[in-house]
Amino acid sequence: MNKMQKQVLITGVTGGIGSEIAHVFLEDGHSVYGVSRSKDLPKDLEDHQNFIYQSVDISSSENVERLFGSVSVNFDLIINCAGILKLKSLENTNSKDWQDTIDTNLSGSFYIAKYGTEHFLERSTKGMFIFIGSRWGVSGSPKDPAYAASKAGLRGMVKSLQSDGLNTGIRYILLSPGSVLTEMSLSVDKDVQEDILHPKDIADLTLHLSGTPSRVIFDEISIKAFPYDFINA
Ligand SMILES: NC(=O)c1ccc[n+]([C@@H]2O[C@H](COP(=O)([O-])OP(=O)(O)OC[C@H]3O[C@@H](n4cnc5c(N)ncnc54)[C@H](OP(=O)(O)O)[C@@H]3O)[C@@H](O)[C@H]2O)c1
């Protein structure tokens, strides 16, 4: 039996985790529609014939509405991976830092959920969302209260939407990683080593989740580096 080729929307596709997710889905034979703010098509993905890129800032409701209005693709899966981390303590966080972080990480996720759900409903697609949260959304962190608040808010939103999905068959999943080896984690600890999670660990997990039968729902998934995230909680 031929495996179904999925149409996958990935936000944050130029980032460490988002680009790896794109590679894993492309290598598995799916089509990827990638989004981030950068004007340029990501170099490492431009050669893939099943990859389309659009520059979109998801912190604007109008932009996200326009994105879903402009695509001719019928998505099966939406992975919201775009996010920012300013790594500022309360003392160093000004109101713009706070607003920027909430605008992208929380409001951007809301716009993706809202217009993405409309996209699925218009096509009667029992689609799936995977939202990339963070362990700091559960534990909090004095290193960046705005980031932790944005991811905690995301967690609350996704858990709320899961009940909505009972009526529509749409599945909303929160995937909260610990430390993953990307520019973002290097900004937290420039000495992090190979023993933290690799982007491929997250990418492989998203591919697995996308293949689960529609009767299966994951309340929330936490993936941590062992033992790094236990020692550096
Ligand atoms: N790395 C970690 O240790 C870690 C741990 C837990 C959770 N996470 C989460 O995982 C996700 C990916 O992180 P990463 O490590 O891959 O970070 P990254 O390398 O900094 O990538 C972030 C991505 O988000 C995009 N982006 C940022 N703001 C955007 C906006 N307003 N609209 C559209 N795209 C936007 C960036 O591209 P542009 O700048 O071109 O827009 C980039 O593609 C984030 O949500 C992050 O919070 C990461």
The ligand as an SDF file (V2000), in Angstrom:
LIG
                    3D

 48 52  0  0  0  0  0  0  0  0999 V2000
   16.5620   25.2460   20.9380 N   0  0  0  0  0  0  0  0  0  0  0  0
   16.0320   24.8920   22.0910 C   0  0  0  0  0  0  0  0  0  0  0  0
   16.7720   24.5170   23.0410 O   0  0  0  0  0  0  0  0  0  0  0  0
   14.5500   24.9110   22.2890 C   0  0  0  0  0  0  0  0  0  0  0  0
   14.0280   24.3310   23.4580 C   0  0  0  0  0  0  0  0  0  0  0  0
   12.6590   24.3400   23.6680 C   0  0  0  0  0  0  0  0  0  0  0  0
   11.8150   24.8970   22.7180 C   0  0  0  0  0  0  0  0  0  0  0  0
   12.3320   25.4680   21.6010 N   0  0  0  0  0  0  0  0  0  0  0  0
   11.3850   26.0560   20.6430 C   0  0  0  0  0  0  0  0  0  0  0  0
   11.5760   25.4440   19.3790 O   0  0  0  0  0  0  0  0  0  0  0  0
   11.2250   26.3630   18.3410 C   0  0  0  0  0  0  0  0  0  0  0  0
   12.3730   26.4600   17.3420 C   0  0  0  0  0  0  0  0  0  0  0  0
   13.5310   26.8710   18.0320 O   0  0  0  0  0  0  0  0  0  0  0  0
   15.0040   26.8150   17.3920 P   0  0  0  0  0  0  0  0  0  0  0  0
   15.9070   26.3550   18.4550 O   0  0  0  0  0  0  0  0  0  0  0  0
   14.9520   26.1160   16.0950 O   0  0  0  0  0  0  0  0  0  0  0  0
   15.2460   28.3920   17.1970 O   0  0  0  0  0  0  0  0  0  0  0  0
   15.8760   29.1800   15.9850 P   0  0  0  0  0  0  0  0  0  0  0  0
   16.9630   28.4120   15.3500 O   0  0  0  0  0  0  0  0  0  0  0  0
   16.1560   30.5410   16.5350 O   0  0  0  0  0  0  0  0  0  0  0  0
   14.6530   29.2610   14.9400 O   0  0  0  0  0  0  0  0  0  0  0  0
   13.5310   30.0690   15.1630 C   0  0  0  0  0  0  0  0  0  0  0  0
   12.7210   30.1150   13.8710 C   0  0  0  0  0  0  0  0  0  0  0  0
   11.5460   30.9210   14.0650 O   0  0  0  0  0  0  0  0  0  0  0  0
   11.4700   31.8850   13.0030 C   0  0  0  0  0  0  0  0  0  0  0  0
   10.7220   33.0360   13.4880 N   0  0  0  0  0  0  0  0  0  0  0  0
   10.9800   33.8020   14.5730 C   0  0  0  0  0  0  0  0  0  0  0  0
   10.0550   34.7540   14.7030 N   0  0  0  0  0  0  0  0  0  0  0  0
    9.1690   34.5780   13.6910 C   0  0  0  0  0  0  0  0  0  0  0  0
    7.9790   35.2510   13.2840 C   0  0  0  0  0  0  0  0  0  0  0  0
    7.4990   36.3060   13.9680 N   0  0  0  0  0  0  0  0  0  0  0  0
    7.3270   34.8130   12.1950 N   0  0  0  0  0  0  0  0  0  0  0  0
    7.7960   33.7440   11.4830 C   0  0  0  0  0  0  0  0  0  0  0  0
    8.9100   33.0680   11.8230 N   0  0  0  0  0  0  0  0  0  0  0  0
    9.5910   33.4850   12.9120 C   0  0  0  0  0  0  0  0  0  0  0  0
   12.9310   32.1610   12.6560 C   0  0  0  0  0  0  0  0  0  0  0  0
   13.1450   32.6720   11.3600 O   0  0  0  0  0  0  0  0  0  0  0  0
   13.2180   34.2410   11.0260 P   0  0  0  0  0  0  0  0  0  0  0  0
   14.1270   34.8710   12.0320 O   0  0  0  0  0  0  0  0  0  0  0  0
   13.7220   34.2770    9.6090 O   0  0  0  0  0  0  0  0  0  0  0  0
   11.8330   34.7060   11.1250 O   0  0  0  0  0  0  0  0  0  0  0  0
   13.4820   30.7440   12.7100 C   0  0  0  0  0  0  0  0  0  0  0  0
   13.1580   30.0790   11.5100 O   0  0  0  0  0  0  0  0  0  0  0  0
   10.9090   27.6880   19.0360 C   0  0  0  0  0  0  0  0  0  0  0  0
    9.5210   27.8150   19.1900 O   0  0  0  0  0  0  0  0  0  0  0  0
   11.5640   27.5330   20.3900 C   0  0  0  0  0  0  0  0  0  0  0  0
   10.9550   28.3280   21.3740 O   0  0  0  0  0  0  0  0  0  0  0  0
   13.6800   25.4800   21.3480 C   0  0  0  0  0  0  0  0  0  0  0  0
  1  2  1  0
  2  3  2  0
  2  4  1  0
  4  5  1  0
  4 48  2  0
  5  6  2  0
  6  7  1  0
  7  8  2  0
  8  9  1  0
  8 48  1  0
  9 10  1  0
  9 46  1  0
 10 11  1  0
 11 12  1  0
 11 44  1  0
 12 13  1  0
 13 14  1  0
 14 15  2  0
 14 16  1  0
 14 17  1  0
 17 18  1  0
 18 19  2  0
 18 20  1  0
 18 21  1  0
 21 22  1  0
 22 23  1  0
 23 24  1  0
 23 42  1  0
 24 25  1  0
 25 26  1  0
 25 36  1  0
 26 27  1  0
 26 35  1  0
 27 28  2  0
 28 29  1  0
 29 30  1  0
 29 35  2  0
 30 31  1  0
 30 32  2  0
 32 33  1  0
 33 34  2  0
 34 35  1  0
 36 37  1  0
 36 42  1  0
 37 38  1  0
 38 39  2  0
 38 40  1  0
 38 41  1  0
 42 43  1  0
 44 45  1  0
 44 46  1  0
 46 47  1  0
M  CHG  2   8   1  16  -1
M  END
$$$$
